[in-house]
Amino acid sequence: MEGLKTYIKEHKLMTIGGLWACGIGASMALQWRGASSTSVKVIHSRLYAQAMTLSALVASAGVEFYDRTYFPKPAEEVDVYSYDYQQKLKMMNKTST
């Protein structure tokens, strides 16, 4: 169980994408079993796919928010060459002098 938690934590977006793909496949499989016409099946599958896509986006945003809130990166992992870091560094130097 601990190995699964570690894998999910390291591969958050891949896990969400896999669950999304399984959901899409399941919805299409359920739609194709019915006696409706092909066009209705395609429309319903597309509708379910859009709903699952939105829920996957919300889930990925929630996972990223949770990860950044409760598991902040150590100072060693911060990219010192990023624009935000350089701006903050300049502001800190201006205020200290």
N, C-alpha and C positions, 0 to 999 in steps of 0.2 A: 504494500500500500504506500509506503514511504517513497519507493522508487517511482510510482505513478505520479505522486504529488510533485516530486522533483522534475520529472519529465514535463508535466503540464506547466510548471512554473518557468522552465527554461524555454518551452516552445508554446507559449500562450496562443499566439495568433494562428499557428499551424493547427493546434487543437480545436480552436473555434472554427476554422475553415473546414476541418474534417467533419465536425459535427454538422456544419451547414450543408456540406455535400451529402452526408447521409440523410439528412432531413429532406433535401431536394429529391434524392432517389426514392425515399420512402413515399413522399407525396405523389410522385409520378407513378410509382407502382400501384398505389391505392386508386389513383384516378383511372388507370388503364384497365382495372378489373371491372368497372361498372359497365352498364349497358348504354351509356350516353353516346352521342355522336363524337367523332374524333375532334371536331372543332371545339366542342364544349370541354372535352378532356384537356386539350391544350390550353384553353383559356383558364381553366381552374388550376392546372399545374403552374401556369405562369403567375397567377395570383398568389398561390402558396409560396412560390419561389421568391416573389417580391417581399412577402411578409417575413420569410425566413432570412432574407438578405438584410432587411432592416433590423431584425432582432439580433443577427450576428454582428452588425455594426454597433448596436447599443451594447451588446455583451463585450465586444472588444474594447469599447471606450470605458466600460465599467471595470474591466480587468486592468487596463492600463492605469486608470485612476487609483484603483486599490493598490496596485503594485507601487506606484510612485508615492502614495500617501503613507503606506505602512512599511515599505521596504525601500527607503531612499538609497541612492547610490553612494558608496564611500567616496571620499574626496579624491582618491587615486584614480577613479574611473571617470572623472569629469574631464571632458575634452577641453583643454586649455586653449585650443586654437579656434574654438567656436566664437561666433560674433557676440553672443550674449556674455560669455565669460570675459572677453576683452573689454566690452563696455562697462561691465561691473568693476573690473580691475581699474579702469581709468577713473571711474567715479570714486572708488575707494582712495586712489592716489590724490585726487583733487581735494577730498575732504580731510585727508590726514596732513596736508601741507598748509 
